[in-house]
Amino acid sequence: MKKLISLTFLLLFTATTFAQETEPQMADTMRSDGKIYVVVLVLSVVFACLATYLVVIDRKLKKLEDTFTKK
């Protein structure tokens, strides 16, 4: 059983090392075209919206908790 687990781990480990040998061509292409800044901007906007939404939900939850603890 230990040999089977070791063999499975070894095969999975070698598969991931082969997958990492290629260079990221898409990132280089997007950087040379200047589109990487658009991607970074979109990700930043999505992250900012998520963070704002979480803060608003947290404030509403605190108000709701305060109303129920006072009663």
C-alpha positions as a LaTeX table, in Angstrom:
\begin{tabular}{lrrr}
\hline
Residue & $x$ (\AA) & $y$ (\AA) & $z$ (\AA) \\
\hline
Met1 & 0.00 & 0.00 & 0.00 \\
Lys2 & 2.85 & 2.40 & 0.83 \\
Lys3 & 4.47 & 1.64 & $-2.52$ \\
Leu4 & 1.26 & 2.46 & $-4.36$ \\
Ile5 & 0.88 & 5.78 & $-2.53$ \\
Ser6 & 4.52 & 6.63 & $-3.15$ \\
Leu7 & 4.22 & 5.79 & $-6.85$ \\
Thr8 & 1.05 & 7.86 & $-7.21$ \\
Phe9 & 2.68 & 10.84 & $-5.48$ \\
Leu10 & 5.78 & 10.52 & $-7.64$ \\
Leu11 & 3.75 & 10.40 & $-10.86$ \\
Leu12 & 1.67 & 13.42 & $-9.84$ \\
Phe13 & 4.78 & 15.36 & $-8.86$ \\
Thr14 & 6.50 & 14.71 & $-12.19$ \\
Ala15 & 3.35 & 15.68 & $-14.11$ \\
Thr16 & 3.29 & 19.09 & $-12.45$ \\
Thr17 & 6.96 & 19.71 & $-13.18$ \\
Phe18 & 6.42 & 19.01 & $-16.87$ \\
Ala19 & 3.47 & 21.39 & $-16.94$ \\
Gln20 & 5.59 & 24.23 & $-15.57$ \\
Glu21 & 8.31 & 24.12 & $-18.23$ \\
Thr22 & 6.52 & 26.31 & $-20.77$ \\
Glu23 & 6.83 & 30.07 & $-20.64$ \\
Pro24 & 3.67 & 32.19 & $-20.23$ \\
Gln25 & 3.30 & 33.51 & $-23.78$ \\
Met26 & $-0.09$ & 35.08 & $-23.20$ \\
Ala27 & 1.25 & 37.40 & $-20.49$ \\
Asp28 & 4.13 & 38.50 & $-22.71$ \\
Thr29 & 1.78 & 39.18 & $-25.61$ \\
Met30 & $-0.64$ & 41.16 & $-23.45$ \\
Arg31 & 2.21 & 43.14 & $-21.92$ \\
Ser32 & 3.65 & 44.03 & $-25.31$ \\
Asp33 & 0.22 & 45.11 & $-26.61$ \\
Gly34 & $-0.48$ & 47.14 & $-23.47$ \\
Lys35 & $-3.61$ & 45.14 & $-22.68$ \\
Ile36 & $-2.22$ & 43.89 & $-19.38$ \\
Tyr37 & $-3.13$ & 47.26 & $-17.86$ \\
Val38 & $-6.75$ & 46.72 & $-18.85$ \\
Val39 & $-6.73$ & 43.33 & $-17.13$ \\
Val40 & $-5.17$ & 44.82 & $-13.99$ \\
Leu41 & $-7.71$ & 47.64 & $-14.01$ \\
Val42 & $-10.67$ & 45.27 & $-14.35$ \\
Leu43 & $-9.37$ & 43.04 & $-11.56$ \\
Ser44 & $-8.82$ & 46.08 & $-9.35$ \\
Val45 & $-12.36$ & 47.33 & $-9.95$ \\
Val46 & $-13.82$ & 43.89 & $-9.19$ \\
Phe47 & $-11.76$ & 43.62 & $-6.00$ \\
Ala48 & $-12.74$ & 47.14 & $-4.89$ \\
Cys49 & $-16.43$ & 46.40 & $-5.48$ \\
Leu50 & $-16.19$ & 43.15 & $-3.52$ \\
Ala51 & $-14.41$ & 44.86 & $-0.64$ \\
Thr52 & $-16.99$ & 47.66 & $-0.57$ \\
Tyr53 & $-19.84$ & 45.18 & $-0.62$ \\
Leu54 & $-18.34$ & 43.25 & 2.29 \\
Val55 & $-17.88$ & 46.42 & 4.34 \\
Val56 & $-21.50$ & 47.47 & 3.71 \\
Ile57 & $-22.78$ & 44.02 & 4.67 \\
Asp58 & $-20.64$ & 44.08 & 7.81 \\
Arg59 & $-22.07$ & 47.45 & 8.88 \\
Lys60 & $-25.63$ & 46.29 & 8.29 \\
Leu61 & $-24.97$ & 43.12 & 10.26 \\
Lys62 & $-23.54$ & 45.09 & 13.18 \\
Lys63 & $-26.62$ & 47.33 & 13.24 \\
Leu64 & $-28.87$ & 44.28 & 13.18 \\
Glu65 & $-26.92$ & 42.64 & 16.01 \\
Asp66 & $-27.13$ & 45.81 & 18.07 \\
Thr67 & $-30.91$ & 46.01 & 17.69 \\
Phe68 & $-31.39$ & 42.42 & 18.83 \\
Thr69 & $-28.97$ & 42.64 & 21.78 \\
Lys70 & $-30.69$ & 45.78 & 23.16 \\
Lys71 & $-34.10$ & 44.08 & 23.38 \\
\hline
\end{tabular}
